[in-house]
Amino acid sequence: MSAFILAAKNNDEVSGVICPFASSWHTEILDGNVKVVFRKKKLTTVIPEWLYVYISSPVSAITARLPINSAGAMSVDDALKLTTEGCLSDEELRKYAGLKNDLFVIRVGEVQIATTPVSSSVLSEEYGYFPSPNFVRLSNIGVNTIDGLAGFYPKD
């Protein structure tokens, strides 16, 4: 298996991240309802500009991107105050957090839907990407490549 050639080599060059989501999240994300994303794993020391939404099977593609407005660690108790912004119930977030005391909370802006979803087959065959349960850090070249493939355009 070859390495993902669009990945950032170190934290200083992270311009975006691919974040996997279960297919059950697809509609909520595309409808712009998700304003906060909760993760157990810390993003990076440098907060990237973009979070690319990879929807798992049966979609198996990057279908959208979200600008990252802010990100940081937060206690589960404080994160519970944001569940409606994350389209979760308190019970769902508690279950997700498990025994963790803190979660990584990412505030996102307005969703941008891919003109052409970037399929897992293109990502794996052309660039060596295989879905991971964690974030995949993207270099600037990686961001530009995915933007071109998906039809994302720079902000005005």
PyMOL commands that set and color helices and strands:
alter all, ss='L'
color gray80, all
select helices_A, chain A and resi 11-13+23-30+76-86+90-97+120-127+140-150
alter helices_A, ss='H'
color red, helices_A
select strands_A, chain A and resi 16-21+36-39+50-55+61-75+102-108+112-119+136-138
alter strands_A, ss='S'
color yellow, strands_A
deselect
rebuild
show_as cartoon
